[in-house]
Amino acid sequence: MHKKIYLLIAAVFITRAAAAQTVDVHFNGSVFFDNREYKESLIRSRTYSGTRLALDFGLNLDSANRFIVGVNGLHEFGAKPYFLKVAPVAYFNHTSERWLFNAGEFPREGLLTDYPRAMLNDTLRYFRPNVEGLLAKYHTGNFNETVWIDWVSRQTDTDREQFLFGFSGKYQPFTKGPFYLSHYFFLMHDAGPAIPIPDDHIRDNGAIQVKLGANLSHKTFLDSLSIEAGGMMSFERERNVSGFKKPTGFVANVFLSYKRFALYDEFYKGDGHNVSFGDAYYQYNTYNRLDIIYTPFLYKGITGQFIASFHQTPFSSGSNQEAFRLTYDLGRKRVAKFKD
């Protein structure tokens, strides 16, 4: 009898908890200063600097489903008036044991920011922090796959129709083993405006990388050590004008860290690429980039890094880049709880 009563009370509490809904607030942002001194004549030297702030409110329907609404604003240092670029944040999120699904305008940070710079360059984090579309991710202990679509431009009489479609994933055959296989793919569809432009054609542009990697962090005295190597192919065509151009090449990268210091080196050898959202340095047949990273600020929710980058191509070994990035994330804080 007592056992039945306890089970009944537990069921009531579970039902009440399921019916209860909460509202939370999330604040995060970044400060960046990124100075680029390039010697190659085909790549422009410039400085990116500014502050990005994001604030949103989430309505949690239950433990797996929520609606999130907010804003993400950018102020570039020296610009007037302030915060000229403000992007809306408005999306539905489903998170379960193995699935993540987003629909709407949602942050790309942590979802697509692992793409190689050869495919999606790092300035997207400054100037296009949101994905506008859909993203689904499936993950288990040794496998994950993400599929996404990001609408860049809606077709009008004068604006082009542009969207990105991609998928990426990682497979680790042995959960405790060091080896893994990763892949990244995206393709941009670029169609003309509603009012046709003479001699204008639909364009397709994208790239794929497949790499074999090894995480050796637990094999050395270093805090982190990983090595990757594989191949890259890009795709480019103008429909009804040419078939796909498919340049290929070899890619490799090494990352190591110890306490507050880290080194990241990436190397490319092969055909030159023209990837619309990729790093322009991959137009060269040979390219090497070395990042020296120092993290003086590392606290709960706050990371500040100095990064010195050195670029080498057949045309110059003196190109460099100096950056400071401070990111902060206060996490989600509950502000209200109510029932249906």
PEKAZI-V646238 format. One line per field, one symbol per residue. psi: psi as a letter, one per 30 degrees, with the letter a starting at -180 (. if undefined). A space follows every 50 residues. Layout:
BEGIN
psi: ???
END
This chain:
BEGIN
psi: eeeeeeeeeeeeeeeeeefkllklkkklalkkjjkjjkfkffkkklkkka kkkkklkkjjeaffklkkkaljkkjkkfkkllifjkkkjjlkkkkaefkk kkjbjlkfkfegffkkffejlffefefifkkjbkkkkkkaegkkkkklkj kekkkaefkljklkkllllkkjejeglfklkllkklkkkjlllejkkkgk lkkkkalkkkkklkjgegflflekjkkkkalkklkkljkgelakkikllk kklkkkkjcgklkkkkkkkalklikeglkffgflfkkkkkkkkkifjilj fkkkkkkkkkkklffkggklkkkkkkkkjflkkkflkll.
END
